[in-house]
Amino acid sequence: MSESCSNSRHFSWLMKSCFPNPNPNTNIHQSIITTTTTTTTTTDISSLPDDLLLECLSRVPSSSLPSLSLVSRRWSRLLLSPSFFHLRRHLHLLHHSLFALSSTTLHSATLIFDDDTTCSSWVLHPFPILPLHSLSFANFQSFLSQARLSAIGPRIFIIGRNAMLRYDTWTRTLLSCSPMLFPRKKFASAVVSAKIYVAGGAYSTSTQSATVDEYDPETDTWRVVSHAPRVRYGCIGASVDGVFYVIGGLKMGGEGAAMAAGRREAHVLYASSMDLYDVEARAWLRSRALPGGGCVVGACAAMGYVYILANHAVELSFWRFDARRKSRGFGEWSRIKSPPLPGQVRVDSRVKFSCVGIGDKVCLVQVMGCIDDLLRRSGRSLRGFKQALVLVYNTASGDWTRGPDLPDVIPRAACVHFQS
């Protein structure tokens, strides 16, 4: 029996598997078990490609953004990119804010806007210590009084005639940046495609600024990109659809005895006109003039339009210019509802306005110069009067509402819109 059993040729492979194998090393039907060692690789968020990392970062709460911006240069770059703000806007997580900086006190304040109404009050922030080798404290007030503010994301650039500072609203820090190529004051500035453009202004009668300059915040460098068709002094800047608008102002110059004496003479008014510079094409479009005339005292861009506040000596008018170049209405003017100023306020050269576009709203901040003297001379009461009235225009409904007044510790404020 053992012999017959040992003759394995008579059994099927299934039966053979039941018999003990005297020499397991030589059994060709032995199952060979291979043990595979699995290595677990941990992937952290920093190893994700930029597009996926942006998707993650865009969903974090606003309160965490300041600390996230300090993680690495890559994270900081992504958090400041247009793609990040596009994602935040799509997720309804992008906050529009109005930033106000006093030219006489070291204080700033922020007013956050939501989809419907403004917040109930301003949030005050002591201004940070100046960076070394930038400006002396004695010259800082003079620097602020002539400065223009431009914002790219959460960063606010304070541009003076011979210096520039960058204020980070997330970290509350100041950094000194490269100054403009030519000293300017009372110039126009605006942001187009994450770069700052300046035009107009002058330092003196003999040093008028006829160029349009571009600032790249990534490289901290300035360059001349064009020459302006008209040299404007006291002009205002705005941008819509890739076009830099240089609005209002005067042409400053001197002739004969006036120039010899070093006096300035405003002999040509540009007060109700604006020049249009196409940034991508590097070309100037046809200039446009305000239909009702007057002197432009405030201007900003919002929702594809340029909004202009004009002074007519006895009244103010409010206008809208269609700046959407791909629309049939491009270039059309419309007169809209004027701001409801209180009765104590009369149109005067000492009454200043700051006009700021914030999402689908236009914020008008009334900033007075020498208001006490103005009211005393007019014999009017100071009771209940606010030096920094804030009015908000809803571009969808066409209505004005009263916003919270600027705090008393921020007189003569310069204002700008920023996003975070």
C-alpha positions in Angstrom: 0.0 0.0 0.0 2.8 2.3 0.8 4.3 1.6 -2.5 1.0 2.4 -4.3 0.6 5.5 -2.2 4.1 6.6 -3.0 3.4 6.4 -6.6 2.0 9.9 -6.8 1.4 9.8 -10.5 -1.9 8.0 -9.8 -3.3 10.8 -7.6 -4.8 14.1 -8.5 -3.1 17.4 -7.4 -5.8 17.9 -4.8 -5.1 14.6 -3.1 -1.4 15.1 -3.3 -1.8 18.2 -1.2 -3.2 16.2 1.7 -0.2 13.9 2.0 2.8 14.8 4.1 5.8 15.9 2.2 9.0 14.2 3.3 11.2 16.8 1.6 9.4 20.1 1.6 12.4 21.8 0.0 12.0 19.8 -3.2 8.2 19.9 -3.5 7.6 22.0 -6.6 3.9 22.5 -5.5 4.8 24.2 -2.2 3.2 27.5 -1.7 5.8 30.2 -1.3 4.6 32.9 1.0 6.2 36.3 0.4 6.0 38.8 3.2 5.7 42.4 1.9 6.6 45.2 4.3 4.4 48.3 3.8 6.0 51.6 4.5 3.7 54.3 5.5 4.5 57.8 4.2 3.1 60.8 6.1 2.3 63.8 3.8 2.0 67.2 5.5 0.1 70.1 4.1 3.3 72.0 3.0 4.0 69.3 0.5 0.8 69.9 -1.4 1.0 71.8 -4.8 0.1 75.4 -4.8 -3.5 75.0 -6.1 -4.4 72.5 -3.4 -2.7 74.4 -0.7 -4.6 77.5 -1.7 -7.8 75.6 -1.5 -7.0 74.7 2.1 -5.7 78.1 3.2 -8.7 80.0 1.7 -11.0 78.2 4.1 -9.3 79.2 7.4 -10.8 81.8 9.7 -9.7 85.4 9.2 -8.3 85.5 12.7 -5.7 82.8 11.7 -4.4 84.5 8.6 -1.8 86.7 10.5 -0.1 83.7 12.0 -0.3 81.6 8.8 1.5 84.4 6.9 4.5 83.9 9.1 4.9 80.1 8.5 7.1 80.5 5.4 7.8 82.7 2.4 5.8 80.4 0.2 2.7 80.6 2.5 3.0 84.4 2.7 3.3 84.6 -1.1 0.2 82.4 -1.6 -1.8 84.4 1.0 -1.1 87.6 -0.8 -1.8 86.2 -4.3 -4.9 87.3 -6.4 -5.9 83.6 -6.5 -6.3 83.5 -2.7 -8.6 86.5 -2.6 -10.6 85.1 -5.5 -11.2 81.9 -3.6 -12.1 83.8 -0.4 -14.5 86.0 -2.3 -16.1 82.9 -3.8 -16.5 81.4 -0.4 -17.9 84.6 1.0 -15.0 84.9 3.5 -13.4 88.0 2.1 -13.9 91.1 4.3 -13.9 94.6 2.9 -12.5 97.2 5.3 -12.0 100.9 5.4 -8.6 102.0 6.8 -8.2 105.5 8.2 -4.8 107.0 9.2 -4.4 110.3 11.0 -1.8 112.8 9.7 -1.6 114.5 13.1 -1.7 111.6 15.6 -0.1 108.2 15.6 -3.4 106.3 15.4 -5.2 104.4 12.7 -8.7 102.8 12.7 -10.5 100.1 10.7 -14.2 99.8 9.8 -15.3 96.4 8.5 -18.1 96.1 6.0 -20.3 93.1 5.4 -22.7 92.3 2.6 -25.5 94.5 3.9 -24.5 97.0 6.6 -21.4 98.4 8.2 -20.1 97.3 11.5 -21.3 99.3 14.6 -18.0 101.0 15.4 -14.4 101.7 14.4 -11.6 99.6 15.8 -8.7 101.8 16.9 -5.0 100.7 16.5 -2.0 102.6 17.7 0.3 103.1 14.8 3.5 101.0 15.1 7.0 102.3 15.7 8.7 103.6 12.6 11.4 101.4 11.0 15.0 102.5 11.5 16.6 104.6 8.8 13.2 105.5 7.3 11.8 108.7 8.7 12.5 110.7 11.8 9.6 111.3 14.2 9.8 115.0 13.6 9.3 114.5 9.8 6.6 111.8 10.1 3.6 114.2 10.4 4.8 116.2 7.4 5.2 112.9 5.5 1.6 111.8 6.4 0.0 115.1 5.5 1.2 114.8 1.9 1.0 111.0 1.5 -1.3 108.9 -0.7 -2.5 105.5 0.4 -2.8 102.4 -1.8 -3.7 98.9 -0.7 -2.9 95.5 -2.2 -4.7 92.8 -0.3 -4.0 93.3 3.4 -1.0 95.5 2.8 -1.3 99.3 2.8 1.4 101.4 1.1 1.9 104.9 2.4 3.5 106.9 -0.4 5.1 110.2 0.4 7.0 112.6 -1.8 10.4 111.2 -0.8 9.7 108.0 1.2 7.3 105.1 1.2 6.2 102.7 4.0 4.3 99.4 3.9 1.9 98.7 6.7 0.8 95.1 7.2 -2.8 95.0 8.6 -2.3 91.4 9.7 0.8 91.8 11.7 0.5 95.5 12.5 4.1 96.2 11.4 5.7 98.9 9.3 8.4 98.3 6.7 10.4 100.9 4.7 10.1 100.5 0.9 11.8 102.2 -2.1 10.7 105.8 -2.6 9.3 107.1 -5.8 11.7 107.9 -8.6 10.8 111.6 -8.5 9.6 113.6 -5.5 5.9 114.3 -5.7 3.1 115.7 -3.6 -0.6 116.0 -4.4 -0.3 113.2 -7.0 -2.7 110.5 -8.2 -2.2 106.8 -7.3 -4.1 103.6 -8.0 -3.6 99.9 -8.0 -3.8 98.0 -11.3 -3.1 94.2 -11.4 -1.4 94.2 -8.0 1.0 97.1 -9.0 0.8 100.7 -8.0 0.7 103.5 -10.5 1.4 107.2 -9.8 1.0 110.2 -12.0 0.9 114.0 -11.7 1.9 116.0 -8.7 4.9 118.3 -8.3 7.6 119.1 -5.7 8.1 122.7 -7.0 7.4 124.8 -10.0 10.6 123.6 -11.7 10.2 119.9 -10.8 6.8 118.9 -12.1 6.3 115.2 -12.6 5.3 114.4 -16.2 5.8 110.7 -16.0 3.6 107.7 -15.0 5.5 105.4 -12.7 4.9 101.8 -11.8 5.8 100.1 -8.5 6.2 96.4 -8.2 5.8 95.2 -4.6 7.3 91.8 -5.4 10.7 93.4 -6.3 10.3 96.7 -4.4 11.2 98.6 -7.5 9.9 101.6 -9.5 10.1 102.3 -13.2 8.8 104.8 -15.7 6.1 103.4 -18.0 4.8 106.4 -19.8 4.7 110.2 -20.1 1.4 111.9 -19.2 -0.4 114.0 -21.8 -1.1 116.7 -19.1 0.8 117.4 -15.9 -1.7 117.6 -13.1 -1.3 118.9 -9.6 -3.7 117.9 -6.8 -5.2 115.1 -8.9 -7.0 111.9 -7.8 -6.4 108.4 -9.0 -8.7 105.4 -9.6 -8.6 102.2 -11.6 -11.2 100.0 -13.4 -10.8 97.3 -16.0 -7.0 97.7 -16.4 -7.2 101.5 -16.8 -5.5 104.1 -14.6 -7.7 107.2 -14.2 -5.9 110.5 -13.4 -8.7 112.8 -12.4 -9.0 116.6 -11.8 -6.3 118.9 -10.5 -4.5 121.9 -11.8 -1.7 122.5 -14.2 1.0 124.2 -12.2 3.6 126.5 -13.8 5.3 129.9 -13.7 6.1 132.5 -16.2 8.2 135.7 -16.2 8.4 137.5 -12.9 6.3 134.8 -11.2 8.9 132.1 -12.0 11.8 134.4 -11.2 10.2 135.0 -7.8 9.7 131.3 -7.3 6.0 131.7 -7.0 3.5 129.1 -8.3 0.8 130.0 -10.7 -2.2 127.9 -11.6 -3.0 129.1 -15.1 -4.8 126.1 -16.6 -7.6 124.2 -14.9 -8.0 120.4 -15.3 -10.4 120.3 -12.5 -13.3 118.6 -14.3 -11.5 116.3 -16.7 -9.7 113.0 -16.5 -7.0 111.1 -18.5 -7.2 107.4 -19.1 -4.1 105.2 -19.2 -4.4 101.6 -20.5 -1.8 99.7 -18.4 -1.6 96.6 -20.6 -1.5 98.4 -23.9 0.8 101.2 -22.5 -1.3 103.7 -24.3 -3.6 106.7 -23.4 -7.3 106.5 -24.2 -9.4 109.5 -25.1 -9.7 112.0 -22.2 -13.2 112.5 -20.7 -14.7 115.6 -19.0 -17.4 115.9 -16.4 -20.6 117.1 -18.1 -21.6 119.5 -15.4 -18.1 121.0 -14.9 -17.1 122.0 -11.5 -14.0 120.9 -9.5 -13.5 117.3 -8.7 -13.0 116.9 -4.9 -13.4 113.2 -4.6 -13.3 110.1 -6.8 -13.1 106.4 -6.6 -13.9 103.1 -8.4 -16.6 100.6 -7.5 -18.4 97.8 -9.4 -17.0 98.8 -12.8 -17.8 102.5 -12.5 -15.9 105.6 -11.5 -17.7 107.8 -9.0 -16.9 111.5 -8.8 -17.9 114.1 -6.3 -17.7 117.7 -7.8 -17.8 121.1 -6.1 -19.7 123.8 -7.8 -19.0 126.6 -5.3 -22.5 126.6 -3.9 -23.4 122.9 -4.1 -22.0 119.4 -4.6 -22.9 117.0 -7.4 -22.3 113.2 -7.6 -21.6 111.5 -10.9 -21.0 108.0 -12.2 -18.9 107.2 -15.3 -19.3 103.8 -17.0 -15.7 102.4 -17.0 -16.6 98.9 -18.3 -14.8 98.8 -21.6 -16.6 95.7 -22.9 -20.0 97.2 -22.3 -22.0 99.3 -24.7 -22.3 102.0 -22.1 -18.5 102.6 -21.8 -17.9 106.3 -21.5 -21.4 107.4 -20.5 -22.0 109.8 -17.6 -24.9 109.7 -15.2 -25.7 112.2 -12.5 -26.9 110.4 -9.4 -28.1 111.3 -5.9 -25.9 113.8 -4.1 -24.7 113.0 -0.5 -27.0 114.3 2.2 -24.6 116.6 4.1 -25.8 118.0 7.4 -26.9 121.6 7.5 -23.9 122.8 9.5 -21.6 121.9 6.5 -21.3 124.4 3.7 -19.2 124.0 0.6 -15.8 125.6 1.4 -12.3 125.1 0.3 -11.4 124.0 3.8 -13.9 121.1 3.7 -12.1 118.0 2.4 -13.5 114.7 1.2 -12.1 111.2 0.9 -14.0 109.0 -1.5 -13.4 105.3 -1.3 -14.9 102.3 -3.2 -15.6 99.3 -0.9 -17.1 96.4 -2.7 -20.5 97.5 -4.0 -20.5 100.7 -1.9 -18.9 104.1 -2.0 -17.8 105.5 1.3 -17.5 109.3 1.6 -15.5 110.6 4.5 -15.7 114.3 5.2 -12.5 115.5 6.7 -12.3 119.1 7.9 -9.4 121.5 8.0 -9.4 124.2 10.6 -13.1 123.4 11.4 -13.2 125.3 14.6 -12.2 128.5 12.9 -14.6 127.8 10.1 -17.6 127.4 12.4 -16.7 130.3 14.7 -16.3 132.7 11.8 -19.7 131.6 10.5 -21.3 132.1 13.9 -22.6 128.5 14.0 -22.7 126.2 17.0 -20.2 123.5 17.5 -22.6 121.3 19.5 -23.3 118.0 17.8 -21.0 118.7 14.9 -18.7 115.9 13.8 -15.4 116.6 12.1 -15.3 113.3 10.3 -18.7 112.4 9.0 -19.0 109.1 7.2 -21.7 108.5 4.5 -22.2 105.3 2.6 -23.7 105.1 -0.9 -25.2 101.7 -2.0 -24.5 101.4 -5.7 -27.3 98.8 -6.1 -30.2 100.8 -4.5 -28.8 104.3 -5.0 -29.4 105.3 -1.4 -27.1 107.0 1.1 -26.9 105.9 4.7 -25.0 107.3 7.7 -22.0 105.4 8.9 -20.2 105.6 12.2 -18.2 108.8 12.5 -14.5 108.6 12.6 -13.1 108.7 16.1 -12.0 112.1 17.5 -8.4 110.9 17.8 -8.1 110.5 14.0 -8.5 114.1 12.6 -7.6 114.9 9.0 -7.6 111.2 8.0 -6.3 109.6 4.8 -8.5 106.6 3.9 -8.2 103.5 1.7 -10.0 100.3 1.1 -8.3 97.0 1.9 -9.3 93.3 1.8 -8.5 90.5 4.3 
